[in-house]
Amino acid sequence: MTTSGPARAAGGRRRLTLPGVVLGVGLGGFVDGILLHQVLQWHHMLSSTDTDNIGIRYYSPQTVPGLRMNTLWDGLFHVFTWVAVLAGLGLLYSRVTRSRGRVWRSRELWGWGLVGWGLFNLVEGIVDHHVLGIHHVRAGPYQTWWDLWFLALGAVLMAGGWLLARGATTVDLCREPAGQGERA
C-alpha cells in the first residue's frame, strides 16, 4: 500500500521532528556553553553552588581549584551537547535516504532545530537556574531577571521554530524531484 498526499506529508514531517529537535538541543547547548560559559564568562556549571538549593559544595570560579572543578563540569556539559548533536545527526542520516541537500536547506529541519534549542533553554533554565540553583545566567542583583529572560528566549525560540516548521514545505525524504540526481 502506497501512501500519498497529506498522509505522506505528515509522515515526512514527523521523520524530521526528532532529529531536528535533538540537533537543536545540542546546538543550543553549545551556544550556551561557548558564549555564556567561555566567551562572556558569566557563569559555569557550578558557579552559584554557594546559594544553591541542594547543598553542593561551593567551587568559587575565582580560585584555581574552584575554576578547575567548574571547568570539569563545563566539559561534561559539552560532552552532553556533543552527544546530542551526534545523536541528531545519526537520526537524521538514518531517516533521509535521498534529498539530503534539500533537507539541510529546509525550513522544516531548522524550525525543529529552533524548537530543540528553545526546549534546551527551558529545561536547563528551569532545572539548573530555578530548581537546583547551581548557576544563573548572570549572578548578581538582577539574576532573577537574567534567568527569566533566558526562559523567555527559550519560549520564543520554541514558538518561532514551531511556526517555521509548520509553515515549511514537506521534503520527501525518500526520492529526488523528477529530473534531478542526488546532490549534497
Backbone hydrogen bonds in HBPLUS format (Angstrom, degrees):
<---DONOR---> <-ACCEPTOR-->    atom                        ^
c    i                          cat <-CA-CA->   ^        H-A-AA   ^      H-
h    n   atom  resd res      DA  || num        DHA   H-A  angle D-A-AA Bond
n    s   type  num  typ     dist DA aas  dist angle  dist       angle   num
A0009-ALA N   A0005-GLY O   3.07 MM   4  6.36 160.6  2.11 153.2 159.3     1
A0010-ALA N   A0006-PRO O   2.89 MM   4  6.08 160.1  1.93 150.7 155.4     2
A0011-GLY N   A0007-ALA O   3.01 MM   4  6.22 157.6  2.07 146.5 152.6     3
A0012-GLY N   A0008-ARG O   2.88 MM   4  6.12 158.2  1.93 152.9 158.7     4
A0013-ARG N   A0009-ALA O   2.92 MM   4  6.12 155.4  1.98 148.5 155.3     5
A0014-ARG N   A0010-ALA O   3.02 MM   4  6.22 159.9  2.06 148.4 153.3     6
A0015-ARG N   A0011-GLY O   3.11 MM   4  6.26 140.6  2.27 139.0 149.5     7
A0016-LEU N   A0013-ARG O   3.22 MM   3  5.53 144.2  2.36 104.7 113.8     8
A0020-GLY N   A0016-LEU O   3.00 MM   4  5.86 156.7  2.06 144.9 152.3     9
A0021-VAL N   A0017-THR O   2.90 MM   4  6.07 163.0  1.92 157.6 162.4    10
A0022-VAL N   A0018-LEU O   2.94 MM   4  6.05 172.0  1.94 159.9 162.2    11
A0023-LEU N   A0019-PRO O   2.91 MM   4  5.99 162.1  1.94 147.5 153.1    12
A0024-GLY N   A0020-GLY O   2.89 MM   4  6.03 155.6  1.95 143.9 151.3    13
A0025-VAL N   A0021-VAL O   2.88 MM   4  6.18 151.0  1.96 150.8 158.3    14
A0026-GLY N   A0022-VAL O   3.11 MM   4  6.39 167.3  2.13 151.8 154.1    15
A0027-LEU N   A0023-LEU O   2.83 MM   4  6.03 171.3  1.83 159.6 162.4    16
A0028-GLY N   A0024-GLY O   2.79 MM   4  5.67 156.7  1.84 142.0 149.5    17
A0029-GLY N   A0025-VAL O   2.94 MM   4  6.05 150.0  2.03 141.1 149.6    18
A0030-PHE N   A0026-GLY O   2.96 MM   4  6.27 147.7  2.07 143.2 152.2    19
A0031-VAL N   A0027-LEU O   2.99 MM   4  6.34 155.6  2.05 147.7 153.6    20
A0032-ASP N   A0028-GLY O   3.03 MM   4  6.31 162.6  2.06 148.4 152.6    21
A0033-GLY N   A0029-GLY O   2.82 MM   4  6.02 174.9  1.82 156.0 157.5    22
A0034-ILE N   A0030-PHE O   2.78 MM   4  5.73 167.4  1.80 153.2 157.5    23
A0035-LEU N   A0031-VAL O   2.86 MM   4  5.57 154.2  1.93 140.8 149.0    24
A0036-LEU N   A0032-ASP O   2.88 MM   4  5.31 136.2  2.08 131.6 144.7    25
A0038-GLN N   A0033-GLY O   3.22 MM   5  6.59 137.9  2.41 143.7 155.5    26
A0039-VAL N   A0034-ILE O   2.87 MM   5  6.17 165.0  1.89 161.9 166.9    27
A0040-LEU N   A0035-LEU O   2.80 MM   5  5.91 173.2  1.81 166.1 168.5    28
A0042-TRP N   A0036-LEU O   2.88 MM   6  5.54 141.5  2.03 157.9 170.1    29
A0047-SER N   A0044-HIS O   3.36 MM   3  5.12 176.7  2.36 108.0 108.1    30
A0049-THR N   A0046-LEU O   3.35 MM   3  5.55 157.7  2.40 119.9 116.5    31
A0048-SER N   A0134-ILE O   2.84 MM  86  4.96 151.5  1.92 147.3 138.6    32
A0051-THR N   A0048-SER O   3.03 MM   3  5.73 163.7  2.06 119.1 124.1    33
A0053-ASN N   A0132-LEU O   2.73 MM  79  5.12 174.5  1.73 150.9 148.9    34
A0063-THR N   A0060-SER O   3.23 MM   3  5.81 171.9  2.24 118.9 120.0    35
A0067-LEU N   A0063-THR O   2.78 MM   4  5.88 159.8  1.82 152.0 158.1    36
A0068-ARG N   A0064-VAL O   2.89 MM   4  6.04 152.3  1.97 149.7 157.5    37
A0069-MET N   A0065-PRO O   3.09 MM   4  6.37 157.8  2.14 145.8 150.5    38
A0070-ASN N   A0066-GLY O   2.93 MM   4  6.17 163.0  1.96 151.0 156.1    39
A0071-THR N   A0067-LEU O   2.77 MM   4  5.86 154.7  1.84 145.5 152.9    40
A0072-LEU N   A0068-ARG O   2.91 MM   4  6.14 151.7  1.99 144.2 151.9    41
A0073-TRP N   A0069-MET O   3.06 MM   4  6.37 162.8  2.09 150.0 153.4    42
A0074-ASP N   A0070-ASN O   2.80 MM   4  6.05 149.2  1.90 146.2 156.0    43
A0075-GLY N   A0071-THR O   2.83 MM   4  6.02 152.1  1.90 145.3 152.9    44
A0076-LEU N   A0072-LEU O   2.94 MM   4  6.34 151.7  2.02 148.1 155.8    45
A0077-PHE N   A0073-TRP O   2.96 MM   4  6.14 151.8  2.04 141.2 149.1    46
A0078-HIS N   A0074-ASP O   2.91 MM   4  6.26 151.0  1.99 145.4 153.5    47
A0079-VAL N   A0075-GLY O   2.90 MM   4  6.24 143.2  2.03 144.9 155.6    48
A0080-PHE N   A0076-LEU O   3.07 MM   4  6.41 156.4  2.13 146.3 151.4    49
A0081-THR N   A0077-PHE O   3.02 MM   4  6.44 158.8  2.07 149.9 155.5    50
A0082-TRP N   A0078-HIS O   2.85 MM   4  5.96 155.9  1.91 146.2 153.2    51
A0083-VAL N   A0079-VAL O   2.88 MM   4  6.10 160.6  1.92 153.4 158.1    52
A0084-ALA N   A0080-PHE O   2.94 MM   4  6.21 152.3  2.02 146.9 155.0    53
A0085-VAL N   A0081-THR O   2.99 MM   4  6.28 155.0  2.05 146.4 152.4    54
A0086-LEU N   A0082-TRP O   2.94 MM   4  6.25 165.0  1.96 152.2 156.4    55
A0087-ALA N   A0083-VAL O   2.80 MM   4  5.97 158.1  1.85 149.0 155.5    56
A0088-GLY N   A0084-ALA O   2.86 MM   4  6.03 159.4  1.90 147.9 153.7    57
A0089-LEU N   A0085-VAL O   2.89 MM   4  6.14 160.0  1.93 153.0 158.3    58
A0090-GLY N   A0086-LEU O   2.85 MM   4  6.05 156.3  1.91 146.7 153.9    59
A0091-LEU N   A0087-ALA O   2.84 MM   4  6.07 161.9  1.87 153.1 157.6    60
A0092-LEU N   A0088-GLY O   2.91 MM   4  6.05 160.5  1.94 146.4 152.3    61
A0093-TYR N   A0089-LEU O   2.82 MM   4  5.97 166.4  1.84 151.7 155.6    62
A0094-SER N   A0090-GLY O   2.94 MM   4  6.08 156.0  2.00 146.8 153.3    63
A0095-ARG N   A0091-LEU O   3.17 MM   4  6.31 133.1  2.40 140.3 151.3    64
A0095-ARG N   A0092-LEU O   3.15 MM   3  5.29 136.7  2.35  99.7 111.5    65
A0096-VAL N   A0092-LEU O   3.03 MM   4  6.10 135.8  2.23 151.9 163.1    66
A0097-THR N   A0173-LEU O   3.16 MM  76  6.20 142.7  2.31 153.7 163.7    67
A0098-ARG N   A0173-LEU O   3.17 MM  75  5.72 150.2  2.26 148.1 145.7    68
A0102-ARG N   A0099-SER O   3.05 MM   3  5.22 114.6  2.49 100.8 116.6    69
A0103-VAL N   A0099-SER O   2.90 MM   4  6.17 149.5  1.99 155.6 165.5    70
A0104-TRP N   A0100-ARG O   3.04 MM   4  6.34 163.8  2.07 156.0 158.5    71
A0105-ARG N   A0101-GLY O   3.24 MM   4  6.44 138.2  2.42 137.6 148.2    72
A0106-SER N   A0103-VAL O   3.00 MM   3  4.99 158.9  2.05 105.7 112.3    73
A0110-TRP N   A0106-SER O   3.42 MM   4  6.69 175.4  2.43 149.9 150.9    74
A0111-GLY N   A0107-ARG O   2.72 MM   4  5.70 140.0  1.88 142.6 154.1    75
A0112-TRP N   A0108-GLU O   3.02 MM   4  6.30 163.1  2.05 151.9 155.0    76
A0113-GLY N   A0109-LEU O   2.90 MM   4  6.17 141.8  2.05 139.5 151.6    77
A0114-LEU N   A0110-TRP O   2.97 MM   4  6.19 149.0  2.07 139.4 145.7    78
A0115-VAL N   A0111-GLY O   3.04 MM   4  6.41 148.3  2.14 143.1 152.4    79
A0116-GLY N   A0112-TRP O   2.94 MM   4  6.24 154.6  2.01 145.3 151.5    80
A0117-TRP N   A0113-GLY O   2.94 MM   4  6.26 153.7  2.01 147.1 154.2    81
A0118-GLY N   A0114-LEU O   2.90 MM   4  6.11 164.6  1.93 149.7 153.7    82
A0119-LEU N   A0115-VAL O   2.81 MM   4  6.04 153.1  1.89 147.8 156.2    83
A0120-PHE N   A0116-GLY O   2.84 MM   4  6.10 155.9  1.90 147.1 153.6    84
A0121-ASN N   A0117-TRP O   3.00 MM   4  6.37 164.3  2.02 152.3 155.2    85
A0122-LEU N   A0118-GLY O   2.93 MM   4  6.21 161.8  1.96 151.5 156.3    86
A0123-VAL N   A0119-LEU O   2.90 MM   4  6.06 177.5  1.90 160.6 161.4    87
A0124-GLU N   A0120-PHE O   2.83 MM   4  5.78 164.6  1.85 159.6 163.7    88
A0125-GLY N   A0121-ASN O   2.78 MM   4  5.52 150.3  1.87 136.2 146.1    89
A0126-ILE N   A0122-LEU O   2.91 MM   4  5.92 162.6  1.94 145.4 150.3    90
A0127-VAL N   A0123-VAL O   2.87 MM   4  5.91 169.6  1.88 155.2 158.2    91
A0128-ASP N   A0124-GLU O   2.85 MM   4  5.50 143.6  1.99 137.7 147.6    92
A0129-HIS N   A0125-GLY O   3.14 MM   4  5.10 134.8  2.35 114.8 127.8    93
A0130-HIS N   A0126-ILE O   3.25 MM   4  5.10 135.3  2.46 110.3 122.7    94
A0131-VAL N   A0126-ILE O   2.84 MM   5  6.16 161.6  1.88 162.7 169.0    95
A0132-LEU N   A0127-VAL O   2.74 MM   5  5.89 175.1  1.74 173.9 174.9    96
A0133-GLY N   A0128-ASP O   2.96 MM   5  5.47 116.3  2.38 113.7 130.9    97
A0134-ILE N   A0128-ASP O   3.02 MM   6  5.68 122.4  2.36 148.5 162.5    98
A0143-GLN N   A0140-GLY O   3.21 MM   3  5.28 161.6  2.25 118.7 116.4    99
A0145-TRP N   A0142-TYR O   3.01 MM   3  5.42 121.0  2.37 108.4 122.5   100
A0146-TRP N   A0142-TYR O   3.09 MM   4  6.46 158.2  2.13 154.9 161.7   101
A0147-ASP N   A0143-GLN O   2.92 MM   4  6.09 159.9  1.96 149.7 155.2   102
A0148-LEU N   A0144-THR O   2.89 MM   4  6.10 153.3  1.97 145.6 153.0   103
A0149-TRP N   A0145-TRP O   2.85 MM   4  6.03 153.2  1.92 147.2 154.7   104
A0150-PHE N   A0146-TRP O   3.04 MM   4  6.28 153.0  2.11 145.3 151.9   105
A0151-LEU N   A0147-ASP O   3.12 MM   4  6.45 152.3  2.20 142.6 149.5   106
A0152-ALA N   A0148-LEU O   2.85 MM   4  6.11 158.5  1.89 150.0 156.4   107
A0153-LEU N   A0149-TRP O   2.81 MM   4  6.05 157.8  1.86 152.2 158.2   108
A0154-GLY N   A0150-PHE O   3.04 MM   4  6.30 151.8  2.12 139.9 147.5   109
A0155-ALA N   A0151-LEU O   2.97 MM   4  6.32 154.2  2.04 149.5 156.1   110
A0156-VAL N   A0152-ALA O   2.91 MM   4  6.19 159.3  1.95 152.9 158.6   111
A0157-LEU N   A0153-LEU O   2.85 MM   4  6.06 162.6  1.88 152.9 157.8   112
A0158-MET N   A0154-GLY O   2.95 MM   4  6.15 159.7  1.99 147.7 153.2   113
A0159-ALA N   A0155-ALA O   2.93 MM   4  6.12 167.0  1.95 150.8 154.4   114
A0160-GLY N   A0156-VAL O   2.81 MM   4  5.88 169.9  1.82 154.8 158.3   115
A0161-GLY N   A0157-LEU O   2.84 MM   4  5.80 158.5  1.88 143.5 150.5   116
A0162-TRP N   A0158-MET O   2.90 MM   4  5.99 158.3  1.95 146.5 152.7   117
A0163-LEU N   A0159-ALA O   2.97 MM   4  6.20 162.3  2.00 150.1 154.9   118
A0164-LEU N   A0160-GLY O   2.91 MM   4  6.09 156.4  1.96 146.7 153.7   119
A0165-ALA N   A0161-GLY O   2.83 MM   4  6.04 164.1  1.86 153.2 157.2   120
A0166-ARG N   A0162-TRP O   2.81 MM   4  5.91 162.7  1.84 151.1 156.6   121
A0167-GLY N   A0163-LEU O   3.03 MM   4  6.04 149.9  2.13 142.5 149.4   122
A0168-ALA N   A0165-ALA O   3.26 MM   3  5.22 157.4  2.32 100.7 107.5   123
A0180-GLN N   A0177-PRO O   3.15 MM   3  5.81 150.2  2.24 148.5 145.0   124
